[in-house]
Amino acid sequence: MSLIAIEHAALVAAVAASRDREAFTRLFDYYGPRINAYLFRLGCDRAAAEEITQDVMVSLWRKAHLFEPSKSSLATWLYRIARNRRIDLLRRDRVEFVDPDDFALDIPDESGVDADRMLDTQMRDDILRNAMNHLPPEQLALVRLAFFDSLSHSEIAEKTGLPLGTVKSRIRLAFTRLRRALEANGVVEAD
């Protein structure tokens, strides 16, 4: 975790714990212009970008207690809120066609690291981790043996005492669930 991320997590904690206005102001001054520019680059007009930015920052003020630094960075959390608010606005305005390229995360790189790739990877990891936590225990155990312990289906069957067909079908069912979760969150395209 970078120093900025650690500092921002502490500021959010101060907002959550005591409605610290100075901490909120620092976060607003840092993220407000960035979120506004991000939304403008995604095609929002200036008024809509400002409205959504204000909404995102109000969400930070009201829901700071919901931020969990162990699950994502503050930037990921705020940009995700902004993205979702933009989608809500598009739906509200009954826009029939939405270009999938609009959802490319175009976050400015200030650290020298490819922020787009890092944010995209972190979001995908968060979604996948959450989806794995919702798998039935018997499927999760087999997925872990296959992909974390690098065991073949035959080795898993031998180790668990399950029939080979059961191992294969449970892993296939787990993959189907994981794929649906990734599709629902726009990480992969539906077939």
N, C-alpha and C positions, 0 to 999 in steps of 0.2 A: 504494500500500500504506500503510495507516495505521501510526501509531507503535506501537500495540499489536500489530499483526500483525508488524511488523519485530522488536519486542522478543520476541514469542513464537517467531518463527522462529529467533532467536538462542538462546533457551533450549532449543529442541528440538535445535539443532545441538550445544549443550553436553551435553545428555543423550546424544545419539548418539555424540559424540566421546569422552567421558570418564565417562559414567554419572554426571553431575553431579547429586547428590541435592538440592542447594539449588535448582537450575534446575527439576528435576522437581517439587519441593514447591511452587514458585511456580505452575507450570502446573496442578498438581493442585488447589491452592487456588482458582485462577481458574475452571478448566473443570469440576471435579468437581460443584459445586453446580448449575451451569448445565445440564450434561448430565443430572443426576439430575432436575431440575425439568422439563426437556424430555421425558424419558421418562415421567414421572408424568403430564404433560399429555396424552401420547399414549395413556394408558390403562393403563400398567403399574402394578401395585400397588407400594407402597413397597419391599418386599423385592426384587422383580424389578428395579425402577429402580436400587436400590443395587447389586445384583449386576451388572447390565449396566454401570453407571458404573464399578465396580471393574475389570471386564473391559476396558473401553475404556482406562482409565488404565494398566492393565498392558500393553496393546497399545502404548500410547505409550512406556512404559519399554522394552519389548523391541524395538519396531520403529521407534524414532525415526529410525534411519538410512534408512528408506524414505520419510520425509516429504520432499516436494519442493515448496518454497515457490513455485517457478515455475509449478506446475500448479494449486495451490489454496491457500487460506489454511489455517492450522491448525484454525480453527473448522470449516471445511467438511470437512476430513479427519476430525476427531474425531466430528462429528455424523453423518457418513456411516457411520463404524464403529459408532456407537451404533444408528443406524437398522438397519443390517445385522444386528447382534447381536439386536435386538428381533425382526426377521423370523425369524432362526434360532430364537429362543426360541418364537415362535408356531408355527413348523413342528414343533419338537420336541414341543410340547404338543399337536400334532395338531389345531390349531384349523382347522376347515373353512372358515369364512367370515372373510375379512379385509376390512374396510371400506377402500376406497381413500383415504378422507379421513383415515385414520389416518396416512398417510404424508405429509401436509402438513407441511412443515417449519415448526414453530412455535417459532422461536428468539427469545429475548428481544432487544428492540432497546435497546441501551445507547449507541449512537452518534448517535442522532437520524436515522440513515439507516434506510430500510425494510429491515431485516436479512433478513426472509423473502424478499423479492423479490430482494435482492442475492445471497443464498445460492443461491436457486433458479436465478437467471440464471447464476451462476458454475458451479454443478454442470452445468447444461445445456450451457454453453459448453465445459466440460472434456470432457463426454461426446461432444459433437459434434466437437470438435477431435481427440479420440482416434479417433473413427470415421472422420474424413476422412483421418487418417494411415494408416488401414488400407485405403483405397480403392486399386485398381490405378492405377498412374501415368497411364494413358491416360484413365481416368475423372476422376481428380482434376484433371488439366490442363484438361479441358473444363468441369468445374464452376467452376474458378477463372475461366476466360474468361467464362463466363456470368454469374456472380454477383459476382465481384470486379472484373472489367473491364467488366461490363454489356453484353456483346456478345450480339446475337441469335443464334439457331441458324444462320441463314443466314450471318451475319458470321463465326461460328466455322468453319463449313464452308469458307468462302472463305479465311480466314486459315490454316487447318491443311491444306487440300487434301483433307479427308475428305468423303465423300458426306454430304449433309444427313441422310439416314436413319441413318447411322452415328453422327453427332453426337447426334441425338435419342435413339437407343437407348442410347448410352453414358451420357448424362446421366440417362435414366430408370433405368438399372441402378444408377447411383451413388445416386440418390434412394432407390431401394428398399433398398439397403444401409444408407444413413444412417437411414432410417425404422426399419428393423429394429433398429439399434443403439439408437435413441432409445426404441423400444418395449421392448426388453429391459431397459433401465435405468429404465423407468417414467416417462420424460419425456413421451411421448405415448401415447395409448391405441391399442391394436390395433384395426383395422377389424373 
